[in-house]
């Protein structure tokens, strides 16, 4: 039987440690309203969507992290999200850290119907990372310390006129996760995730993170004849680069929608590294770059507001709400110097040498920062 469910994949930007729960809930409500205006029936948020990804730090007394966990859902702080969903008549899927009355700690995801009621709860089965503190890491991935693996398995529920299942992050990498739900007649799998670009145990895998992310969701969808909606955080959260690349995959295995659309590919002329001059709507800004991937074809509705001889779509705006940029205005020369020393193996020697010569040259980080701040802080109707 043909049914139409309009789903919004609500990829989030970073949530920093200083962000309050109230601030984060306000962001989620804004996304709910945006999705409602676009005609969505269901909005899917990422894993641990209410907090920063706190397993990247290790504390001896785990009770010191209790404030990251939810002891009830909805709570007084999250109730406005449920109230807004009910008011708008839109459902959502939300990932968060759960602390039970028995003191158990789970990485949890819930499904909320259009009337604001929780119709399903899933707790993460495949917990990655490590249990002990590993001080040699640039950042921790101590999920096994902070969360208990669930023994409840993978359920499938009747919701939104469909058979809906859920998984969280690392679950998506295991074919059994999909198959268990496939045998229950799943038609739609909702997956929130938080994936760093840098895989510390084996940095050679960094370049494959995006490939593996798409591979597992596409194959799981195709092999089980189900839709898969994967939604992530993106951007730099507490100094850690997040993969992003949220996507909606059809039962054919085809990616039907990816965050903001457009085409991103590895540039056939290699890497852009170090100080580069960009034309930003008639003004020249010198900024530091370090990339080979770049936007080849902007998404529909995007406007190119910055370019260089090497990168035609170096900065994009989407209406008056979103600004994206290929270079790194947060990178000063020491950051580029560090990348030259430790991450330049794949870059052509002449470009590395040129970047070295430019390390002492001035940049326009402060000026572009002000330009971006003015964009986001301007009054809107």
C-alpha positions in Angstrom: 0.0 0.0 0.0 1.4 3.4 -1.0 1.8 5.9 1.8 3.5 9.3 1.8 5.5 10.4 4.9 7.4 13.6 4.6 10.5 13.4 6.7 13.0 16.2 7.7 16.5 15.1 8.5 17.5 17.8 11.1 21.3 17.8 11.0 22.6 19.8 13.9 25.6 22.1 14.2 27.9 21.8 17.2 26.6 21.8 20.8 29.4 23.1 23.0 29.8 22.4 26.7 28.7 25.9 27.7 25.4 25.6 25.8 22.5 25.1 28.2 19.7 22.6 27.7 17.3 25.4 27.3 19.3 26.9 24.5 19.5 23.5 22.7 15.8 22.8 23.1 15.1 26.3 21.6 17.3 25.2 18.6 15.3 22.0 18.2 12.0 23.9 18.4 13.2 26.2 15.6 14.0 23.3 13.4 10.5 21.7 14.2 8.9 24.9 13.0 11.0 25.0 9.9 10.1 21.4 9.1 6.4 22.1 9.7 6.6 25.0 7.3 8.1 22.6 4.7 5.2 20.1 5.2 7.1 17.5 7.2 5.2 14.8 9.2 8.3 13.7 11.1 11.6 15.2 12.1 14.7 13.1 12.9 17.3 14.6 15.2 20.8 13.2 15.8 22.3 11.0 18.6 22.8 12.8 21.9 20.9 15.8 20.5 20.5 17.6 23.8 24.2 17.8 24.8 27.7 18.0 23.6 29.2 14.6 22.9 30.5 14.2 26.4 32.2 10.8 26.0 35.1 12.6 24.4 36.2 13.5 28.0 37.0 11.1 30.9 36.2 11.8 34.5 37.0 9.5 37.4 33.7 10.2 39.2 31.0 9.4 36.7 28.4 11.1 38.8 30.0 14.4 37.8 28.5 13.9 34.4 24.9 13.2 35.6 23.8 16.6 34.3 24.3 15.3 30.8 21.7 12.6 31.3 17.9 12.8 31.2 16.1 11.1 34.1 12.6 11.5 32.6 11.2 12.3 29.2 9.7 14.7 28.8 11.3 16.7 31.6 10.4 20.2 32.6 13.2 21.5 30.3 12.3 19.3 27.3 8.5 19.6 27.7 8.4 22.7 25.4 9.7 20.6 22.5 6.8 18.1 23.0 4.3 20.9 23.4 5.4 22.5 20.2 5.3 19.2 18.3 1.7 18.6 19.5 0.7 22.2 18.6 2.2 21.8 15.1 1.0 18.3 14.6 4.5 17.0 13.8 6.3 14.0 15.2 10.0 13.7 16.0 12.8 11.2 16.8 15.2 12.3 19.5 18.5 10.9 20.8 19.7 11.6 24.3 21.6 10.2 27.3 19.3 8.4 29.7 19.9 7.8 33.5 17.3 5.3 34.9 16.0 5.1 38.4 18.2 2.1 38.9 21.3 4.0 38.0 21.7 2.5 34.6 23.1 4.7 31.8 21.9 4.3 28.2 22.4 6.0 24.9 18.7 6.3 24.0 16.4 7.3 21.2 12.7 7.9 21.3 10.0 8.2 18.7 7.2 10.8 19.3 4.0 10.8 17.4 2.2 13.9 16.1 0.2 14.2 19.3 3.3 14.6 21.5 3.2 11.1 22.9 6.2 8.8 23.1 5.4 5.7 21.1 8.7 3.9 21.1 12.1 3.9 22.9 15.3 2.3 21.7 18.6 1.9 23.6 21.9 1.5 21.8 23.1 -2.0 21.5 26.6 -1.7 19.8 28.6 0.6 22.1 32.0 1.6 20.5 35.0 3.2 22.0 36.8 2.3 25.3 36.1 1.9 29.0 39.4 3.1 30.5 41.1 6.5 30.2 43.5 6.6 27.2 45.6 9.7 27.9 47.6 9.5 24.7 44.4 10.3 22.6 43.8 13.8 21.3 40.2 13.2 22.6 38.5 10.3 24.3 35.8 8.0 22.9 34.7 6.6 26.2 31.2 5.5 25.3 31.8 2.1 27.0 32.5 3.9 30.2 29.5 6.2 30.1 26.8 3.8 28.6 25.6 0.2 29.2 24.9 -1.8 26.0 21.2 -2.6 25.8 20.0 -6.2 25.8 16.6 -5.3 24.5 17.5 -5.8 20.9 16.0 -4.0 17.9 12.2 -3.4 18.0 9.9 -2.4 15.2 6.8 -0.3 16.0 3.6 0.8 14.2 3.8 4.5 13.9 3.2 7.2 11.2 1.2 4.6 9.2 4.4 2.5 8.8 6.6 -0.1 10.5 9.3 1.9 12.1 12.6 0.8 13.7 15.5 2.7 15.3 19.2 2.4 15.6 22.0 4.7 16.9 25.4 5.5 15.3 27.6 2.4 15.6 24.6 0.1 15.2 24.4 1.2 11.6 27.8 -0.5 10.9 26.5 -4.0 11.6 24.3 -5.9 9.1 22.5 -7.7 11.9 21.0 -4.5 13.1 19.1 -4.0 9.8 18.3 -7.7 9.4 16.7 -8.2 12.8 14.3 -5.3 11.9 13.9 -6.5 8.4 12.6 -9.8 9.7 10.0 -7.9 11.6 8.8 -6.1 8.4 10.5 -2.8 9.0 9.7 -0.1 6.4 11.6 2.9 7.9 14.7 2.9 10.0 15.7 6.1 11.9 19.3 6.5 12.9 20.9 9.3 14.8 24.7 9.5 14.9 27.8 11.4 16.0 30.8 10.4 14.0 34.1 12.2 14.2 36.1 12.6 10.9 39.3 11.6 12.6 39.6 7.9 13.6 42.4 8.0 16.2 43.3 4.3 16.3 44.0 4.3 12.6 44.3 7.8 11.0 44.6 6.2 7.5 40.9 5.5 7.8 40.0 9.2 8.0 39.6 9.5 4.3 37.1 6.6 4.3 34.7 7.9 6.9 32.3 9.4 4.5 32.4 6.3 2.2 31.8 3.9 5.1 29.0 6.1 6.4 27.1 5.9 3.1 28.1 2.3 2.4 26.5 0.8 5.5 23.2 2.7 5.3 22.8 2.1 1.5 23.6 -1.6 1.8 21.3 -2.0 4.9 18.5 -0.3 3.1 18.9 -2.3 -0.1 19.4 -5.7 1.5 16.3 -5.3 3.7 14.0 -3.3 1.4 13.6 -0.4 3.8 14.0 3.4 3.9 16.9 4.6 6.1 17.1 8.1 7.5 20.6 8.9 9.0 21.0 12.2 10.8 24.2 13.6 12.3 25.8 16.5 14.0 28.2 18.4 11.8 30.9 21.1 12.3 33.5 21.5 14.9 32.3 20.6 18.4 34.8 21.2 21.2 37.6 21.1 18.8 36.5 17.8 17.1 35.5 17.7 13.5 32.1 15.9 13.0 31.4 14.0 9.8 27.8 15.2 9.2 26.7 13.8 5.8 23.1 13.2 7.0 21.1 11.3 4.3 17.8 9.6 3.4 18.3 6.3 1.6 15.6 4.6 -0.5 14.9 0.8 -0.4 16.8 0.6 -3.7 20.0 1.7 -1.9 20.0 5.1 -3.6 20.7 8.3 -1.6 17.5 10.3 -2.2 18.5 13.3 -0.1 21.7 14.4 1.6 22.2 17.4 3.9 21.4 20.6 1.8 21.9 18.7 -1.5 24.4 19.7 -4.1 27.5 17.8 -5.2 30.7 17.6 -3.2 33.8 15.8 -4.7 37.5 15.6 -4.5 38.9 18.3 -6.8 40.8 16.8 -9.7 43.5 19.5 -9.4 44.5 18.4 -5.9 44.6 20.2 -2.5 44.2 23.8 -1.6 46.5 24.5 1.4 47.6 27.5 3.4 46.9 31.2 2.7 44.5 31.7 -0.2 42.9 35.0 -1.5 39.1 34.8 -1.9 36.8 37.2 -3.8 33.9 37.8 -1.4 31.4 39.9 -3.4 34.0 42.3 -4.7 36.2 42.3 -1.5 39.4 40.3 -1.2 39.9 38.2 1.9 43.1 36.2 2.6 42.1 33.0 4.6 43.7 29.7 5.4 42.5 26.6 3.6 43.2 22.9 3.9 41.0 20.7 1.6 40.7 18.7 -1.5 36.9 18.0 -1.2 34.9 21.0 -2.4 31.4 21.9 -3.6 31.3 21.2 -7.4 27.6 21.9 -7.9 25.9 24.1 -5.2 22.5 23.0 -3.9 19.3 24.5 -5.4 18.7 27.8 -3.8 22.3 28.4 -2.6 24.1 31.6 -3.6 27.9 31.6 -4.2 29.3 34.6 -2.2 33.0 33.6 -2.2 35.4 32.1 -4.7 39.1 31.6 -5.5 40.9 30.5 -8.6 41.1 27.1 -7.0 37.6 26.8 -5.5 34.6 28.2 -7.5 32.1 27.9 -4.6 34.2 28.7 -1.5 31.4 30.4 0.4 27.6 29.9 0.0 24.5 31.4 1.6 21.1 29.9 1.8 18.6 32.7 2.1 19.4 34.8 5.1 19.7 31.9 7.6 22.8 29.8 6.6 26.4 30.7 5.6 28.8 27.9 4.7 32.5 28.4 4.0 35.3 26.1 2.5 38.3 27.9 4.0 39.0 28.0 7.7 38.8 31.5 9.2 39.5 29.9 12.6 42.9 28.7 11.4 45.9 30.9 12.2 49.4 30.2 10.9 50.3 27.7 13.7 47.4 25.5 12.7 48.5 25.4 9.1 52.1 24.8 10.3 50.9 21.8 12.3 49.0 20.4 9.3 52.1 20.8 7.1 54.1 18.8 9.7 51.7 16.0 10.3 49.0 15.9 7.5 50.7 16.9 4.3 51.7 13.5 2.9 49.0 13.6 0.2 49.6 17.2 -0.8 51.8 18.1 -3.8 55.3 19.2 -2.7 55.1 22.6 -4.5 51.9 23.5 -2.7 53.3 22.5 0.7 56.3 24.7 0.0 54.1 27.6 -1.1 52.1 27.3 2.1 55.2 27.3 4.2 56.4 30.6 2.5 53.0 32.2 3.3 53.0 31.3 7.0 54.2 34.8 8.1 51.8 36.7 5.8 48.8 38.5 7.2 45.3 37.1 6.9 41.8 38.5 7.2 40.3 36.2 9.8 39.0 39.0 12.0 37.4 40.8 9.0 35.6 37.8 7.7 34.6 36.9 11.2 32.9 40.3 11.5 31.3 39.9 8.1 29.8 36.5 9.2 28.7 37.9 12.6 26.9 40.8 10.8 25.1 38.3 8.6 23.8 36.2 11.5 23.1 39.0 13.9 21.2 41.3 11.5 17.6 42.0 12.2 15.1 39.8 10.4 11.4 40.3 9.8 
